[in-house]
Amino acid sequence: MLGLGVMMLGLWAITWYFSTKAGATMLGQTTPALKADDVVNPLNTVWVLLAAFLVFFMQAGFMMLEAGFGRTREVSNIMLECIADTCLCGLLFWAFGFAFMFGSGNGWIGHTFFFLNNAPATYGSTGVAFLAFFLFQFAFADTCSTITSGAMVGRTAFGGDLLYSTAVSGFIYPIIGHWVWGPDGWLATMDTPFRDFAGSTVVHTIGGMIALAGAIALGPRIGRKFKRDGGGMPPGHDMVLASLGGVILWFGWYGFNPGSTLSAMDFGGIGRVAANTTLAACAGGLGAMLFVYPRSHKWDTGISINGFLAGLVAITCPCYWVSPFGAICIGAIASVVMVLAVDFVEWLRVDDPIGAVAVHGACGIFGTISLGLFATGQYGLPGATGADTSITVDGLFYGGGAKQLGVQILGSAVVTVATLAIALIVMFAVKSLGVLRISEEVEIAGIDIHEHGAPAFHPEFAYMGHSAIPSGSASSSVKLPSNDAPSVGVGD
């Protein structure tokens, strides 16, 4: 926090200094006055780097959220999967993922900047140093990969995780993402362009659909009994970890959404995006809590966490183009969409321990479509020197007609179907190799001990049943309470 504070202070100091006469003349008449372009690149680069650091810190949030919603027997596995996915994603995105996604090419795939070769000083017209832009986009790619693992915890072999993560970070995410964010992506270059400001589609829908494919290919955890069969979701083992992870994700979202302006000069857009992000999350958290309460007459912590995450996912696409009131509506509706999607995934007998499909997949789709409904038509596009208001985005509810709405539905449907189809092929291919799922014996004994050598918490107690308690002693007959027993489903 101190480091972030120092960086913000430095950003303010640079802005203030270059706005003064002393800054303009520097060391007197011997140095020519600075031009606007001389200031834009450093400012925009510092802003994007700060945002990249915030987005990267979301990995800590994902790790805690998944660990809290998971079971004690799989926490070490969750930690290492997230760490390994991050390291793997960084190298793959450097080698060819960035080239596929942001390199010039055709409407379907890029083919420049492999291994970051022949990189210019700045990326495109953003005024952002090329490597700073690369780092920012790597953090987004890493987020997509981590979303995928959320629906697959507890029964995925570590070797299988490395294989499917290679496909996600190196091929699926960057190639499909190029259609929307690439310099010549076919969805972005239509007569009425498909819009996705910060990634409701590119990051969250893609991640959610890959998560769904993984959960389908894996099958449910041993002993998992679904609601329609008289059971429900097992409880998470630590709501403290889950809550802290969720709030860290919320904090990181201030890099995710405002940072996507790629411009510190667009201060009006940054403030609007940050405010909309906050309001959507608040509406989502309260909306989910209140929507579920009549079912169980309990104030559900887990569903409230996923509620504000649903609001954050949904507002990620339209955050630049909607009003604060629109953001509240989007967050509130997203919370209901999330709960209904959890019910639907449960009805399908798909085991998603974290709710990744509902939060990221379903709410990513809704957030993308909501742009075509709630865009006010007042705001243009962020630019290196400020907002460009010559182009506006208009939604149906604000007199813009259904044209943008139709484009948003088309783009979301194409990305959703393509991602799910490709991900199913990848997951079942990995499954056919026999490395996707751990054995029944390993799952019952605990994946942490078998695959990683030790549990995440208190290893001296974890091994007591094997060596620390003498056979036949009074203590050996005592059964410790388990947090792995199934409980009722959401709202039951």
C-alpha positions as CSV (number, residue, x, y, z in Angstrom):
1,M,0.0,0.0,0.0
2,L,2.9,2.4,0.8
3,G,4.4,1.6,-2.6
4,L,1.1,2.3,-4.4
5,G,0.8,5.6,-2.5
6,V,4.3,6.6,-3.5
7,M,3.6,5.8,-7.2
8,M,0.3,7.9,-7.1
9,L,2.2,10.8,-5.5
10,G,4.9,10.5,-8.1
11,L,2.3,10.6,-10.9
12,W,0.7,13.7,-9.4
13,A,4.1,15.4,-9.0
14,I,5.0,14.7,-12.7
15,T,1.7,16.1,-13.8
16,W,2.0,19.2,-11.6
17,Y,5.6,19.9,-12.5
18,F,5.1,19.8,-16.3
19,S,2.1,22.1,-15.9
20,T,4.3,24.9,-14.4
21,K,6.5,27.3,-16.2
22,A,9.5,25.8,-14.4
23,G,8.6,22.5,-15.8
24,A,8.3,24.0,-19.3
25,T,11.6,25.7,-19.3
26,M,13.4,23.0,-17.2
27,L,16.8,24.5,-16.4
28,G,16.3,27.9,-18.0
29,Q,16.6,29.1,-21.6
30,T,19.2,26.4,-22.6
31,T,16.5,23.7,-22.7
32,P,13.5,24.0,-25.1
33,A,10.0,24.0,-23.7
34,L,8.4,20.6,-23.5
35,K,5.6,19.7,-26.0
36,A,2.5,17.8,-25.1
37,D,3.7,14.6,-26.7
38,D,6.8,14.7,-24.5
39,V,4.6,14.4,-21.5
40,V,2.0,12.0,-22.7
41,N,4.2,8.9,-23.1
42,P,5.7,9.0,-19.6
43,L,2.3,9.7,-18.0
44,N,0.4,7.1,-19.9
45,T,3.1,4.5,-19.3
46,V,3.3,5.1,-15.6
47,W,-0.5,4.9,-15.4
48,V,-0.6,1.6,-17.3
49,L,2.2,0.1,-15.2
50,L,0.3,1.0,-12.0
51,A,-2.8,-0.6,-13.4
52,A,-0.8,-3.7,-14.5
53,F,0.5,-4.1,-10.9
54,L,-3.1,-3.9,-9.5
55,V,-4.4,-6.5,-12.0
56,F,-1.5,-8.8,-11.3
57,F,-2.3,-8.5,-7.5
58,M,-5.7,-10.0,-8.4
59,Q,-3.8,-13.4,-8.5
60,A,-3.6,-13.2,-4.7
61,G,-7.3,-12.7,-4.6
62,F,-8.0,-15.6,-6.8
63,M,-5.8,-17.8,-4.7
64,M,-7.5,-16.9,-1.5
65,L,-11.0,-17.1,-3.0
66,E,-10.5,-20.5,-4.4
67,A,-8.8,-21.8,-1.3
68,G,-11.6,-20.5,0.9
69,F,-14.4,-22.0,-1.2
70,G,-12.4,-25.3,-1.6
71,R,-11.6,-28.0,0.9
72,T,-8.6,-28.2,3.2
73,R,-7.3,-31.3,1.3
74,E,-6.7,-29.2,-1.9
75,V,-5.4,-25.8,-0.8
76,S,-1.7,-26.5,-1.6
77,N,-2.8,-27.7,-5.0
78,I,-4.7,-24.5,-5.6
79,M,-1.8,-22.4,-4.6
80,L,0.7,-24.1,-6.8
81,E,-1.7,-24.2,-9.8
82,C,-2.1,-20.5,-9.6
83,I,1.6,-19.9,-9.3
84,A,2.5,-22.3,-12.1
85,D,-0.2,-20.9,-14.4
86,T,1.1,-17.4,-13.9
87,C,4.7,-18.4,-14.7
88,L,3.6,-20.5,-17.7
89,C,1.3,-17.7,-19.0
90,G,4.1,-15.1,-18.8
91,L,6.5,-17.2,-21.0
92,L,3.8,-18.2,-23.4
93,F,2.5,-14.7,-23.8
94,W,6.1,-13.5,-24.4
95,A,6.8,-16.2,-27.0
96,F,3.7,-16.0,-29.2
97,G,0.5,-15.3,-27.2
98,F,1.0,-11.5,-27.4
99,A,1.8,-11.8,-31.1
100,F,-1.4,-13.8,-31.8
101,M,-3.5,-11.3,-29.9
102,F,-2.1,-7.8,-30.5
103,G,0.2,-8.3,-33.5
104,S,-0.9,-7.1,-36.9
105,G,-2.2,-9.8,-39.2
106,N,-5.7,-10.4,-40.3
107,G,-9.2,-10.4,-38.7
108,W,-8.6,-13.8,-37.1
109,I,-5.0,-13.9,-35.8
110,G,-2.0,-11.6,-35.5
111,H,1.5,-12.6,-36.7
112,T,3.9,-9.9,-35.6
113,F,6.0,-9.4,-32.4
114,F,6.8,-13.1,-31.8
115,F,9.2,-13.2,-28.8
116,L,8.5,-9.4,-28.7
117,N,10.9,-8.9,-31.7
118,N,10.8,-5.8,-33.8
119,A,8.7,-4.0,-31.1
120,P,8.3,-0.2,-31.6
121,A,8.9,2.3,-28.8
122,T,5.1,2.6,-28.0
123,Y,2.2,0.3,-28.8
124,G,0.1,1.7,-31.6
125,S,-1.2,5.2,-30.9
126,T,-1.6,4.7,-27.2
127,G,1.5,6.6,-26.1
128,V,2.3,3.7,-23.8
129,A,5.8,2.1,-23.8
130,F,5.5,-1.2,-25.7
131,L,6.7,-3.4,-22.8
132,A,4.4,-1.7,-20.3
133,F,1.5,-2.5,-22.6
134,F,2.8,-6.1,-22.9
135,L,2.9,-6.4,-19.1
136,F,-0.6,-5.0,-18.7
137,Q,-2.0,-7.5,-21.2
138,F,-0.1,-10.4,-19.7
139,A,-1.9,-9.7,-16.4
140,F,-5.2,-9.9,-18.2
141,A,-4.2,-13.2,-19.9
142,D,-3.2,-14.6,-16.5
143,T,-6.6,-13.7,-15.0
144,C,-8.4,-15.7,-17.7
145,S,-6.2,-18.7,-17.0
146,T,-6.9,-18.5,-13.3
147,I,-10.7,-18.2,-13.8
148,T,-10.5,-21.6,-15.6
149,S,-9.0,-23.4,-12.6
150,G,-11.8,-22.3,-10.3
151,A,-14.3,-24.8,-11.6
152,M,-11.7,-27.6,-11.6
153,V,-10.3,-27.6,-8.1
154,G,-10.0,-30.7,-6.0
155,R,-9.8,-33.3,-8.8
156,T,-7.5,-32.0,-11.5
157,A,-4.0,-33.6,-11.9
158,F,-1.2,-31.1,-11.8
159,G,0.2,-32.4,-15.1
160,G,-3.2,-32.0,-16.8
161,D,-3.4,-28.5,-15.4
162,L,-0.1,-27.6,-17.1
163,L,-1.3,-29.0,-20.5
164,Y,-4.7,-27.3,-20.6
165,S,-3.2,-24.0,-19.3
166,T,-0.7,-24.1,-22.2
167,A,-3.6,-24.2,-24.6
168,V,-5.5,-21.5,-22.8
169,S,-2.7,-18.9,-22.4
170,G,-0.9,-19.7,-25.6
171,F,-3.7,-20.2,-28.1
172,I,-7.4,-20.0,-27.0
173,Y,-7.3,-16.7,-25.1
174,P,-5.0,-14.7,-27.5
175,I,-6.5,-16.0,-30.8
176,I,-10.1,-15.4,-29.8
177,G,-9.2,-12.2,-28.0
178,H,-7.6,-10.9,-31.2
179,W,-11.1,-10.9,-32.8
180,V,-12.1,-8.2,-30.3
181,W,-9.0,-6.4,-29.2
182,G,-6.5,-7.0,-32.0
183,P,-5.6,-4.0,-34.3
184,D,-7.5,-5.6,-37.1
185,G,-9.8,-8.1,-35.3
186,W,-13.0,-8.8,-37.4
187,L,-15.4,-8.1,-34.6
188,A,-13.7,-4.8,-33.8
189,T,-13.7,-3.6,-37.5
190,M,-17.3,-4.2,-38.4
191,D,-19.4,-1.2,-39.5
192,T,-20.8,-1.0,-36.0
193,P,-17.8,-2.3,-33.9
194,F,-18.3,-4.8,-31.2
195,R,-17.3,-3.1,-27.9
196,D,-15.7,-4.7,-24.8
197,F,-14.0,-2.0,-22.8
198,A,-12.1,-4.1,-20.2
199,G,-13.0,-7.7,-20.9
200,S,-16.4,-9.0,-19.9
201,T,-16.2,-11.0,-23.1
202,V,-12.5,-11.3,-23.8
203,V,-11.4,-12.2,-20.2
204,H,-14.5,-13.4,-18.3
205,T,-16.7,-15.1,-20.9
206,I,-13.7,-16.9,-22.4
207,G,-12.5,-17.9,-18.9
208,G,-16.0,-19.0,-17.8
209,M,-16.6,-21.1,-20.9
210,I,-13.2,-22.8,-20.6
211,A,-14.1,-23.5,-16.9
212,L,-17.4,-25.0,-18.0
213,A,-15.7,-27.3,-20.5
214,G,-13.1,-28.4,-17.8
215,A,-15.8,-29.2,-15.3
216,I,-17.8,-31.2,-17.8
217,A,-14.7,-33.2,-18.9
218,L,-13.7,-33.8,-15.3
219,G,-17.0,-34.8,-13.9
220,P,-18.0,-34.1,-10.3
221,R,-15.9,-34.6,-7.2
222,I,-16.3,-38.0,-5.4
223,G,-19.3,-37.9,-3.1
224,R,-20.8,-34.7,-4.7
225,K,-24.5,-35.0,-4.5
226,F,-26.5,-32.4,-6.5
227,K,-29.6,-30.5,-5.5
228,R,-31.9,-32.4,-7.8
229,D,-30.7,-35.6,-6.2
230,G,-31.3,-34.4,-2.7
231,G,-27.9,-32.8,-2.0
232,G,-26.1,-29.6,-2.6
233,M,-22.8,-27.7,-2.8
234,P,-20.3,-28.7,0.0
235,P,-19.4,-25.6,2.1
236,G,-16.2,-23.8,1.7
237,H,-13.7,-24.5,4.4
238,D,-12.7,-20.9,5.2
239,M,-15.0,-17.9,4.6
240,V,-12.3,-15.6,6.0
241,L,-10.0,-16.5,3.2
242,A,-12.8,-16.4,0.6
243,S,-14.0,-13.0,1.8
244,L,-10.5,-11.5,1.9
245,G,-9.8,-12.9,-1.6
246,G,-13.0,-11.4,-2.9
247,V,-12.2,-7.9,-1.6
248,I,-8.6,-8.2,-3.0
249,L,-10.2,-8.9,-6.4
250,W,-12.4,-5.9,-6.0
251,F,-9.3,-3.8,-5.2
252,G,-7.5,-5.2,-8.2
253,W,-10.4,-4.3,-10.4
254,Y,-9.5,-0.7,-10.1
255,G,-6.5,-1.5,-12.3
256,F,-8.6,-3.8,-14.5
257,N,-11.3,-1.3,-15.5
258,P,-9.8,2.3,-15.1
259,G,-6.5,1.0,-16.4
260,S,-8.1,0.0,-19.7
261,T,-8.3,3.7,-20.7
262,L,-4.5,3.2,-21.4
263,S,-4.4,7.0,-20.8
264,A,-3.7,9.0,-17.7
265,M,-4.8,12.1,-19.7
266,D,-8.4,10.9,-19.8
267,F,-8.9,11.8,-16.2
268,G,-12.7,12.2,-16.7
269,G,-13.0,8.7,-18.1
270,I,-10.8,7.2,-15.3
271,G,-13.0,8.7,-12.6
272,R,-16.2,7.6,-14.3
273,V,-15.0,4.1,-14.8
274,A,-13.8,3.8,-11.2
275,A,-17.1,5.1,-9.8
276,N,-19.1,2.8,-12.1
277,T,-17.0,-0.2,-11.0
278,T,-17.6,0.6,-7.4
279,L,-21.4,1.1,-7.7
280,A,-21.9,-2.1,-9.7
281,A,-20.0,-4.1,-7.1
282,C,-22.1,-2.6,-4.3
283,A,-25.3,-3.3,-6.1
284,G,-24.2,-6.8,-6.9
285,G,-23.2,-7.8,-3.4
286,L,-26.4,-6.5,-1.8
287,G,-28.6,-7.8,-4.6
288,A,-27.4,-11.4,-4.3
289,M,-27.7,-11.3,-0.5
290,L,-31.3,-10.1,-0.6
291,F,-32.3,-12.3,-3.6
292,V,-31.2,-15.5,-1.8
293,Y,-32.5,-14.6,1.7
294,P,-36.2,-15.6,1.1
295,R,-35.0,-19.1,0.1
296,S,-33.2,-20.0,3.3
297,H,-33.8,-17.1,5.7
298,K,-30.0,-16.9,6.1
299,W,-27.6,-14.1,5.2
300,D,-25.3,-16.1,2.9
301,T,-21.6,-15.0,3.0
302,G,-20.5,-17.0,0.0
303,I,-23.3,-15.9,-2.3
304,S,-22.7,-12.3,-1.3
305,I,-19.0,-12.5,-2.3
306,N,-20.0,-13.9,-5.6
307,G,-22.6,-11.2,-5.9
308,F,-20.2,-8.3,-5.8
309,L,-17.9,-10.3,-8.1
310,A,-20.8,-10.7,-10.5
311,G,-21.4,-7.0,-10.5
312,L,-17.7,-6.4,-11.2
313,V,-17.6,-8.9,-14.1
314,A,-20.8,-7.4,-15.7
315,I,-19.6,-3.7,-15.5
316,T,-16.2,-4.5,-17.0
317,C,-17.5,-4.3,-20.6
318,P,-19.7,-1.1,-20.4
319,C,-18.0,0.8,-17.6
320,Y,-16.7,3.6,-19.8
321,W,-20.0,4.3,-21.6
322,V,-22.7,4.1,-18.9
323,S,-23.9,6.4,-16.1
324,P,-23.6,5.7,-12.4
325,F,-27.3,4.8,-12.3
326,G,-26.8,2.4,-15.2
327,A,-23.9,0.8,-13.4
328,I,-26.1,0.2,-10.3
329,C,-28.8,-1.4,-12.5
330,I,-26.2,-3.6,-14.2
331,G,-24.7,-4.8,-10.9
332,A,-28.1,-5.5,-9.4
333,I,-29.3,-7.5,-12.4
334,A,-26.0,-9.4,-12.6
335,S,-26.4,-10.6,-9.1
336,V,-29.7,-12.2,-10.0
337,V,-28.2,-13.6,-13.2
338,M,-25.4,-15.2,-11.1
339,V,-27.7,-16.9,-8.6
340,L,-29.9,-18.3,-11.4
341,A,-26.8,-19.5,-13.3
342,V,-25.6,-21.2,-10.1
343,D,-29.0,-23.0,-10.0
344,F,-28.7,-23.9,-13.7
345,V,-25.2,-25.3,-13.4
346,E,-26.3,-27.3,-10.4
347,W,-29.3,-28.6,-12.3
348,L,-27.0,-29.7,-15.1
349,R,-25.0,-31.7,-12.5
350,V,-21.8,-29.8,-13.3
351,D,-19.6,-29.5,-10.3
352,D,-18.2,-25.9,-10.1
353,P,-16.9,-25.4,-6.5
354,I,-16.1,-21.7,-6.9
355,G,-19.0,-20.6,-9.1
356,A,-16.7,-19.6,-11.9
357,V,-19.2,-20.5,-14.7
358,A,-21.9,-18.4,-13.1
359,V,-19.9,-15.4,-12.1
360,H,-17.5,-15.1,-15.1
361,G,-19.3,-16.9,-17.8
362,A,-23.0,-15.9,-17.3
363,C,-22.3,-12.4,-16.0
364,G,-19.7,-11.8,-18.6
365,I,-22.3,-12.5,-21.3
366,F,-24.9,-10.3,-19.5
367,G,-22.4,-7.5,-19.0
368,T,-21.5,-7.5,-22.7
369,I,-25.1,-7.3,-23.8
370,S,-25.9,-4.6,-21.2
371,L,-23.7,-2.2,-23.1
372,G,-26.3,-2.2,-25.9
373,L,-29.0,-1.3,-23.4
374,F,-27.4,1.2,-21.0
375,A,-24.8,3.1,-23.0
376,T,-25.8,6.8,-22.7
377,G,-24.3,8.1,-25.9
378,Q,-22.5,10.9,-24.0
379,Y,-19.0,9.4,-24.1
380,G,-16.6,8.6,-26.9
381,L,-13.4,6.6,-26.8
382,P,-10.3,7.1,-24.6
383,G,-7.2,8.4,-26.4
384,A,-3.6,9.1,-25.7
385,T,-4.3,12.8,-25.1
386,G,-7.8,12.5,-23.7
387,A,-11.3,11.4,-24.7
388,D,-12.3,11.4,-28.3
389,T,-15.9,12.4,-28.4
390,S,-16.3,12.3,-32.2
391,I,-17.4,8.6,-31.8
392,T,-20.2,7.8,-29.3
393,V,-21.8,4.5,-28.1
394,D,-25.6,4.5,-27.8
395,G,-27.8,2.0,-26.1
396,L,-31.4,1.0,-26.6
397,F,-32.6,2.6,-23.3
398,Y,-31.1,6.0,-24.3
399,G,-32.5,6.3,-27.7
400,G,-29.7,4.6,-29.6
401,G,-31.9,1.9,-31.2
402,A,-31.1,-1.8,-31.3
403,K,-28.0,-1.7,-33.6
404,Q,-25.3,-1.7,-30.9
405,L,-27.4,-4.2,-28.9
406,G,-27.5,-6.6,-31.9
407,V,-23.8,-6.3,-32.4
408,Q,-23.2,-7.0,-28.7
409,I,-25.4,-10.1,-28.8
410,L,-23.7,-11.4,-32.0
411,G,-20.2,-10.9,-30.7
412,S,-20.9,-12.4,-27.3
413,A,-22.6,-15.4,-29.0
414,V,-19.7,-16.0,-31.4
415,V,-17.1,-15.9,-28.6
416,T,-19.1,-18.0,-26.2
417,V,-19.8,-20.8,-28.7
418,A,-16.3,-20.8,-30.3
419,T,-14.6,-20.9,-26.9
420,L,-16.8,-23.6,-25.5
421,A,-16.4,-25.8,-28.6
422,I,-12.6,-25.4,-28.7
423,A,-12.2,-25.8,-24.9
424,L,-14.3,-29.1,-24.9
425,I,-12.0,-30.5,-27.6
426,V,-8.9,-29.5,-25.6
427,M,-10.2,-30.8,-22.3
428,F,-11.4,-34.2,-23.7
429,A,-8.1,-34.5,-25.6
430,V,-6.1,-34.0,-22.3
431,K,-8.6,-36.4,-20.6
432,S,-7.9,-39.1,-23.3
433,L,-4.2,-38.9,-22.3
434,G,-5.2,-40.0,-18.8
435,V,-3.7,-37.0,-17.1
436,L,-6.6,-34.7,-16.6
437,R,-8.1,-36.2,-13.4
438,I,-6.4,-37.7,-10.4
439,S,-7.4,-41.3,-9.3
440,E,-10.1,-42.0,-6.9
441,E,-7.6,-43.1,-4.2
442,V,-5.7,-39.9,-4.5
443,E,-8.8,-37.7,-4.3
444,I,-10.1,-39.5,-1.2
445,A,-6.7,-39.3,0.5
446,G,-6.2,-35.7,-0.5
447,I,-4.5,-34.2,-3.6
448,D,-2.2,-32.0,-1.5
449,I,-0.3,-34.9,0.2
450,H,-0.2,-37.1,-2.9
451,E,0.8,-34.4,-5.6
452,H,2.6,-31.9,-3.4
453,G,4.0,-33.8,-0.5
454,A,2.3,-31.8,2.3
455,P,-1.0,-30.2,3.2
456,A,-1.4,-26.4,3.3
457,F,-2.3,-26.2,7.0
458,H,-0.7,-27.8,10.1
459,P,1.2,-30.8,8.6
460,E,1.8,-32.2,12.0
461,F,-1.9,-32.7,12.5
462,A,-2.4,-34.0,9.0
463,Y,0.0,-36.8,9.5
464,M,-1.2,-37.7,13.0
465,G,-3.6,-40.4,11.7
466,H,-0.6,-42.2,10.1
467,S,2.2,-41.8,12.6
468,A,1.8,-39.4,15.5
469,I,-1.0,-41.2,17.4
470,P,0.0,-44.7,18.7
471,S,-2.3,-47.5,17.5
472,G,-4.7,-48.6,20.2
473,S,-4.5,-45.4,22.2
474,A,-7.5,-43.5,23.4
475,S,-6.8,-40.7,20.9
476,S,-6.7,-43.0,18.0
477,S,-10.4,-43.8,18.3
478,V,-11.5,-40.2,18.2
479,K,-12.8,-39.0,14.9
480,L,-12.0,-35.3,14.1
481,P,-14.8,-33.3,12.5
482,S,-14.6,-33.0,8.8
483,N,-15.3,-29.9,6.7
484,D,-15.8,-32.0,3.6
485,A,-19.3,-33.2,4.4
486,P,-21.9,-32.0,1.9
487,S,-24.4,-29.4,2.9
488,V,-27.5,-27.9,1.3
489,G,-27.3,-25.9,-1.9
490,V,-27.5,-22.2,-2.4
491,G,-30.6,-20.9,-0.6
492,D,-31.8,-24.3,0.6
